[in-house]
Amino acid sequence: MTPEEEKQIVEEIIKRRRLPYSIELVDVQGDRFTVRNNFGSTTVYIKKGEDFILE
């Protein structure tokens, strides 16, 4: 995955989930995205259609 694709995914998650903090993409497995926020917590989001839901 290119850095541009990673950036696009991160921006989409932040926009759709309305997150007030930054995140970085840690792992991608199909429609399952593992991200780490700027507090150090790891969260898994699953893309369902246009939305990202928590696992």
trRosetta pair geometry for C-beta under 8 A, 3 or more apart (Angstrom, degrees):
i j d omega theta_ij theta_ji phi_ij phi_ji
1 5 4.9 -117 -172 83 90 130
1 6 5.7 105 132 -55 117 89
1 28 6.4 64 -33 34 156 148
2 5 4.8 98 57 5 78 101
2 6 7.1 -141 98 -3 42 87
3 6 5.5 -53 -146 37 36 114
3 7 6.2 38 155 -22 68 105
4 7 5.7 -53 -147 35 30 112
4 8 6.4 33 153 -21 63 106
5 8 5.6 -53 -149 35 32 113
5 9 6.5 32 154 -18 65 104
6 9 5.9 -56 -151 35 31 110
6 10 6.3 29 154 -17 66 108
6 25 4.9 -140 -158 40 98 144
7 10 5.8 -55 -147 38 31 111
7 11 6.2 30 156 -17 65 108
8 11 5.9 -56 -146 38 28 110
8 12 6.3 29 155 -21 63 108
9 12 5.7 -57 -148 36 29 112
9 13 6.4 29 155 -19 65 104
9 25 6.0 58 89 -82 123 141
9 28 7.6 -37 -173 -94 174 130
9 33 6.5 -173 167 -118 127 146
10 13 5.9 -54 -149 35 30 109
10 14 6.4 28 155 -16 65 108
10 23 5.9 -166 -148 83 98 92
10 24 6.9 -15 -111 -122 138 31
10 25 5.5 -112 -66 -37 101 100
10 35 7.3 134 -115 -122 84 128
11 14 5.8 -55 -146 39 31 111
11 15 6.2 28 156 -18 65 110
12 15 5.8 -57 -144 39 29 109
12 16 6.0 17 163 -10 67 113
12 52 7.7 126 125 -35 90 129
13 16 6.2 -60 -137 44 25 101
13 17 5.7 0 171 6 65 118
13 19 7.1 14 129 -2 82 133
13 23 6.6 -62 96 63 130 145
13 33 6.8 -129 -78 100 140 153
13 35 6.7 175 123 -47 167 159
13 45 6.0 144 -132 51 121 168
13 52 5.3 12 -124 -5 78 173
14 17 6.6 -67 -131 52 18 94
14 18 7.8 66 166 -104 50 10
14 19 4.8 -88 -135 47 66 108
14 22 7.5 -16 -99 -123 137 45
14 23 6.5 -171 -71 22 97 108
15 18 7.4 11 -179 -73 26 49
16 50 7.2 -168 -121 147 135 77
16 51 6.1 173 175 -133 130 51
16 52 5.3 112 95 14 133 101
17 45 7.4 -94 -59 -111 140 142
17 52 5.7 -58 -53 72 106 116
19 23 6.6 10 119 -23 164 117
19 37 7.7 -140 -173 -115 136 118
21 37 5.3 52 110 -168 128 114
21 38 5.3 -135 176 29 110 108
21 39 7.0 -7 176 -19 162 96
22 37 7.1 136 86 -157 46 66
22 38 4.9 63 61 -41 88 120
23 35 4.4 21 174 169 126 128
23 36 6.6 152 -158 76 74 36
23 37 5.0 -44 -98 -98 81 61
23 38 7.4 -106 -79 -26 39 73
23 43 7.9 -66 -129 46 133 113
24 35 6.5 156 75 -158 35 79
24 36 5.4 -18 58 60 90 89
25 28 6.7 5 180 -50 119 100
25 33 6.5 -63 -133 -166 95 105
25 34 7.7 96 -165 79 58 55
25 35 5.7 -45 -102 -103 44 82
26 34 4.6 -65 69 109 106 97
26 35 6.1 165 4 -113 92 23
26 36 5.2 82 -51 -18 122 99
26 42 6.7 -26 9 -132 160 107
27 33 7.5 162 86 -157 56 41
27 34 4.0 18 50 43 95 120
28 32 7.3 146 -159 82 45 59
28 33 5.7 -6 -107 -108 74 70
28 34 7.6 -138 -64 25 36 75
29 32 4.6 -17 68 65 89 109
29 34 7.9 40 5 -12 98 101
31 46 5.8 57 124 -164 95 71
31 47 4.4 -116 -167 51 97 93
31 48 7.7 97 159 -65 139 46
32 44 6.3 -5 -173 -172 94 107
32 45 7.6 162 -155 85 48 44
32 46 5.4 -18 -102 -102 70 78
32 47 8.0 -133 -66 11 29 77
32 55 7.2 44 -140 -74 103 130
33 44 7.0 155 81 -156 46 56
33 45 4.9 -16 63 63 99 92
33 46 7.6 176 21 -84 74 29
33 47 7.1 61 -8 -31 112 97
33 52 7.3 -40 42 -140 126 123
34 42 6.3 4 -177 -175 97 105
34 43 7.5 166 -152 86 54 37
34 44 5.1 -25 -98 -99 71 79
35 42 7.2 165 86 -151 38 59
35 43 5.6 -20 64 64 87 85
35 44 7.8 156 18 -94 69 30
35 45 6.7 11 5 4 115 109
36 40 6.8 -16 -175 -149 105 28
36 41 7.0 165 -151 83 63 35
36 42 5.2 -31 -95 -95 78 72
36 43 7.8 152 -95 18 30 71
37 40 7.3 -42 74 20 70 21
37 41 5.3 2 38 57 106 86
37 43 6.9 38 -26 3 103 115
43 54 6.8 -64 -174 -127 107 95
44 54 7.2 93 79 -162 64 59
44 55 4.0 -12 95 9 112 132
45 52 4.2 11 177 178 128 110
45 53 6.8 143 -156 68 73 29
45 54 6.4 -50 -104 -97 64 42
45 55 7.1 -137 -92 -25 15 84
46 52 7.1 150 69 -156 32 61
46 53 5.5 -28 61 63 87 84
46 54 7.8 35 16 137 84 8
46 55 5.6 101 -24 -78 107 82
47 51 7.3 160 -151 88 55 40
47 52 5.5 -32 -95 -98 64 72
48 51 5.5 -18 67 69 84 91
48 52 7.7 147 22 -103 71 22
48 53 5.6 8 10 2 120 116
